[in-house]
Structure formats: structure tokens, C-alpha cells
Amino acid sequence: MRTVRRVIRGRNTQDGAGVKLRRVFANQLTEELDPFLMLDAFDSKDPQDYVAGFPWHPHRGIETVTYLISGLVEHGDSLGNKGEITSGSCQWMTAGNGIIHQEMPKPSEHMLGLQLWVNLPRDKKMIDPVYRDLTEKEIAAVEEPGRTVKILAGDYAGRQGPVEGITIKPTFLDIDLQPNRDFAWEPQDGATVFAYVFTGSGTFAPDDSDEHGQGDAVLWEGSGGIQVRAGANGLRMLLCAGMPLKEPIAWGGPIVMNTQEELKQAFAQLDDGTFLKQG
């Protein structure tokens, strides 16, 4: 079985036009978390923490995954897409060679969710951008004794998630465990595997005596399967797995390339109006 390599608790910060969030991890752990780049978590019952939103901004060289347990976010982009991410829904956006978009949260009883940045390999960084909007009804759910597993991407128990055609072929599972129940799963050998805890707490390896809980990200190491046991109040987590790219990273704000020259070119194109390639 895999063991716990690191528990990442992140820090509270602000981004966008003043959105309060928890930056669980970012560019300080890119080698350990490859191909995952950044994780921002949202957990607030005060709309003033987030309604300022994330006005128009660019991305290149990455994919962004936004998943809401509860809440509402309006989206618009330079491809002409407009939509809403609602409770239980997911937005998967491949920025590729360049996209400009905005994400504007709306007041809700509880804004709970996350956005994860996933790196693109060198030969895919300049592909055309793609926008995918997944409703809760499109996300397959497997009901098992003591747990519910929703499959956003990848496969589980013979069921396939709705997100297909993703370069790194990740697995994303939303796992809701009842109190003191177990979850075991075997990822692809060599994959990077971590879980982010939305609510509750639990242990994340057979020999792990410490419970990790709400707001924590748990990164596994080694080979073989993973084993999670929920605590007395249950456990809701997003499990993420993907094969590392093992490529150099040049990161500047919302743009992630392989070299500093590519990064400088992207920002120069933003300045001269040639950033968007599609169409």
C-alpha cells in the first residue's frame, strides 16, 4: 500500500478582485505534485468573501478544473461560451494556446468547492482551447455500502467519467464516506495521487494513526493501492491521480510554459493583442 508522503494545509489568501480562498498548493511543490500545479479551495457562507470574483484574465499552457459541492459561478470566455457552474457541477477548461475568461461567483448559502490547475505537456501546450461544462446529472455515481463515488474523469467500478480526451488521462473521484467506513483503490503505477478533504476527517494509510481533515490535501508516495478510513463524522474528498510529465516549468501568473522565452512571448502577445490564436 502507498503511504502518506505529505499533508498540505496551504494558507488563506485573496485572488482575483479580492476573493478570499485557501491556496492549498502552488508552485512550491510542482515536482512532487506533477502534473498538478495549483489548488485553490473555496469554503464560505459569506458572499462578501467571493462575489468580487475573477474578472477577465488570460490562461495558456494549462487546464483548469472547477468543481462545486455547493454554490454558483457564472463563466464567460473568448470562445463565446457562457454558462453556470452549479452545485454538483464541474467545468473543465483547456486553455491550450490561449483563452481569456472570467469566473464570477454569485451569492449562495454556502460556496464550497475548488479549482485545480493541471499542466499540459510540451507538445500540447499550444493546442486549440476547449471548454467543457458538466452538469451533476452527467457525472456518473456509484453507490456502494458506506460510500458514494462520483466519477468526474477516469474510471471506477466499471463506470467511466464524462470528461474524455484529456491529455494526461487523469482520474478524478468525488468520494463521500459514511462514518468509520473504508475506501480502497489502486491507481496506475507511477501516478501522482492526492486527495483534498472537503468535509470530515479520516486516516489515509493502514499505519496512519493521525486523522487529516477539512482543508487538508494528502499526497501519497510509493506504489500499490491507497486505503482511506473515515472518522466519526464521515469524510468527503476529491481524489486526483495523473501521470507526471517530468518536464521543465516556466510559470508566470496565469500562464505556464516550458521555457522563460515562451513565457516572455506570451506576455508580449498579451501586450500587442496577438495572444488569442483560435478562429
Secondary structure, 3 states (H helix, E strand, C coil): CCEEEEEECCEEEEECCCEEEEEEECHHHHHHHCCEEEEEEEEECCHHHCCCCEEEEEEECEEEEEEEEECEEEEEECCCCEEEEECCCEEEEECCCCEEEEEEECCCCCEEEEEEEEECCHHHCCCCCEEEEECHHHCEEEEECCEEEEEEECEECCEECCECCCCCCCEEEEEEECCCCEEEECCCCCCEEEEEEEEEEEECCCCCCCCEECCCEEEEECCCCEEEEEEEEEEEEEEEEECCCCCCCEEECCEEECCHHHHHHHHHHHHHCCCCCCC
